[in-house]
Amino acid sequence: MTDCIVLERDGPLATLILNRPEALNALDFAMMQALVAQTAALAADASVRCVVLKGAGKHFMAGGDLRTFADEMGRAPPERQAHFTQMVQRLHAAVEHLQRMRAPVIASVHGAVAGFGLSLVGASDLAIAADNAYFASAYRNIALTPDGGGSYTLPRVVGPKKAMEIMLLGERFGAHEALRLGLINRVVPAAELESATAAMAQAILTGPEFAIGNAKRLLQQSLTHTLAEQLQAEAVSFGQCAATSDFVEGITAFLAKRPPAFGQRRG
């Protein structure tokens, strides 16, 4: 595995670091392959309870590596079409892995958050940004359309009209605007991003693992369920969670007026 994606483990916490700082962490083909492989491994690892996604250096991710793209300009248009279609299809597996894993994914972003970087934020369950972060779709500037699920998540988060504005006009906007739009959950001073991210991850890690995983899945599937389907899914999940020892601990702690000490899987 190349070091363009660095995986750090601290027990149940996995941190994926986009590690091409000299290129603003822009995706080249090696980085795409590494991202797919690392996210697949994490999605299959039941010991992972929280994933933090961040960028090395001064930026989170500036999108695709245009110098790598330029190397493909010599291909005939039909061949170029097939090449880039297959490339994006392979890359999209990483987004599916992030969505499929039970562990919540936290995007911790700073500097440039553009192109596929913006899509990664959309694919994450939670997002925290430094106050120096800036966002842009960037695709229109090189005559491309979104990838990474950007056309799926953005209208659902900011609404169709605002999504059209972001994608069609390509204008840059800051962290506080991203917060107002609901693209991110929190904005913190750049110097506090690491500690604030750690606190958010700790809140996940000390919570009831089974219930948090089920809540993530319920919220995701609600977008395609009818009300009746979602009510049934909630009832099933509620019963499953009630069968865990974490549920017993939560009730016991409440009655004893003390903080709960979660840590058990489904019993």
N, C-alpha and C positions, 0 to 999 in steps of 0.2 A: 504494500500500500504506500503510495507516495505521501509526502508530508504536506501536500496542498490542502488536505483536510486533516486536522489534528484532533484526535479523540482523547479526552482526559476523563478519568473515572475517579470519583470519590465515593465509594460505596454505591448506593443506589442512584447517585447523581451522575449523569453523563453530560459532558460539555463538548460540543462540536465547534471547532474553531476553523473558520474559513481563512486559509493561511497563504494568500498570495498578496501580502501587503504592498509590494512594489508595483502591483497592477491593480490596486484598489480592490483586491479580492474578486476581480472579474473572473467569470467562468471560462476556462479553456476546456478542451476535451478531456484532459487528464483529471481536472478538478470535477467535472461532471461525473465521470466514472467513479471517482472516489466518494463523492457525495451520495450516489446511489448505493454503493456498497456499504458505506458506514451507516446510513439510515436503515438499510435492510437488516443489518446485524443488530442494531438497537431495537428495531421493531420486533425481532425474534427473541430478544433477551428479556425474560420475565423478571430478572433482578433489577431492571431499570425502572425507577419510579418517577424520574423527572429528567428532561433533556433541556439544556440551555444551548442556544444557537447564537454564536457571536462571531465577529470578524477581528482578525489581527490588524495591528497598525492603526491608522487614522480613520478607517472607514469600515462599514459593514460589508456592503457589496455594491459595485457600480454596474451590475448587469453582466452581459456576456463580453468576452474578450474580443474586441473588434479586430485586433491584429490577427487572431486565430481565424476569425471569419474571413478576413481579407485573403488568407491563403487559399480559400476555396473559390475565389472569383474566376479562376481559369476554367472551371467546369462549365460545360454547356448548360443552359437553363434547365432542361429536364433532369439532368444529372444532379445539378445543384439543388433543385427542388426535392428530389428523392433523398439526397444526403441530409439536408437540414430537417426534413420531416422525420426521418429515422433518428436523428440526433435528439430532437426535442422529445420524441416518444420515449426514448431511453431515459432521458433526464427526468421526465414526468414520474417515473417510478419513485423518485426520492420524495416527491410531494405526497404520493399515495402512502408511502411508508410513514411519513410524519402524521398523516391523518389516521392511519390504521392503528398505530401503537396506542396502547392504553395509557401510557405515561404522558402527562401533559408536556407540551413543548413551549418553552419561553424563548422568544426572540429578544435579544439584548442588543440594541442597535445604536450606532453613532456614525457621524459623518454621512457619507453618501449611502442612500438606500434607494437604489434605482433598478429598473428592469426586473430581472429575476429576483433581485434582492427584495423588491417591493412584494413580489409574489410569495417569497418565503415568509415575510411578515404575515401576509394573509393566510398562509398555510399553518402558521403557529397558533397555539391556543391562547397564549398571552403574549403581550409585547410591551417592553419598557424601553424608552428612548432617552438618550442624552439630549440636553437642550441644544447641542450643536448638530443634531441629526437633520438631514434634509432629504426630501422624498421626491421622486419623479418616476413616471412610467418609462420615459426615454425611448420607447419603441418607435414612435412616429419619426424621430430624428434620423433613423436609419431605415425608414420605410418598412417596418415590421409590425406585426400584431402581437398581443400579449402571449406569454407562455407561463408555465408554472401554476396554472389555475387562476391567474390574475383576472381574467374575464368572468370567472365564476364567483370568486370571493368578493371582489370589489363592489359590484352592484348590490350584493347582499349586505355589505357593511355600510356603505355610504349612500346607497340609493342609485337608481339608474342614471339620473341626470348628472349627478356629481361624478359618477364613474365615467360617463361619456366625456365630461370636461377633462378629467385627469388623463384619460387615454388619448383623446383626440387632439387636445391642445398641448399636452406634454409639459405643462408649466410646473416649475419647482415650487414646493411648499415646505414649511418648517415643521418642527416637532409639535409645537402647540396647535397648529392647524390640524396635524394628523391626530392629535388627541381629541380635538373638537369633533372631527369627523368619525371618531370611533375606530380608527385604524390601529391605534395603540392604546394601552391602558394607563400608562403613567409617563410623565416627563420629569427627569431629575437633572441636576447639574452634572456636567460631564465627569467631574471628579468623584461623583457619588454613584456612577452607573454600576460599577462592579459590586459595591456593597448593597445597593438597592436590589440588584439582580439576585444576589446571594440570599437576601431576606425573602424575596418572592419564592425562590426555589425552596428555601427552608420551610415556608408555609405549606408548600405542596408535600414535602417529604415528611412532615410531622402530622399530616392529615390522615384520614382513613383511606388507605390505598384503594380498596375495592370500590367504595362509594365514589371516590374521585374519578376513577376510571369509568364507572358506569355513568356518572354525570356528564363526562366528556362525550361519551357515545350518545346519550339521550339528546344532548344539545345539537350534535351533528346531524342525527337522523331526523330531527324535528323539521328540517328544511324540506324534506321530501315526504313526510308522513301526513296523513289526514289527522284531524283532531282525535277521532276515535282510535286510530292506530297509536297515536302518541300517548293517549291516556292509558291504553293497555300496556304499552311498553313501560310507562312509569309505574304501573301497578306491579308488573313483574320485577322490575328493578328494586322497588321499595321492599318487596318480600325477600329478594335475594340479599339485600343489605341487612335486613332484620335478622338474617340467619348468621351473621358474622359476629365474632367476638368483639370487634371494634364497636358494633352497635351496643353490646352489653356494657362495654367500657364507657361509651358516651353517656348512656343513661345513668350508670353508676356514678360517674364523675359529676354529672349535673346535680344529682340528688345529694351528693357529698359536698357540693359547692367547691370543687377543685377543678383545675384544668384536666382534660382527658389526656391519657397517655396511649395514643393509638399505636398500632404496629403489627396488628394481626391480619393475615389474609382471611378469606372467607372460611368459616369454620363448619 
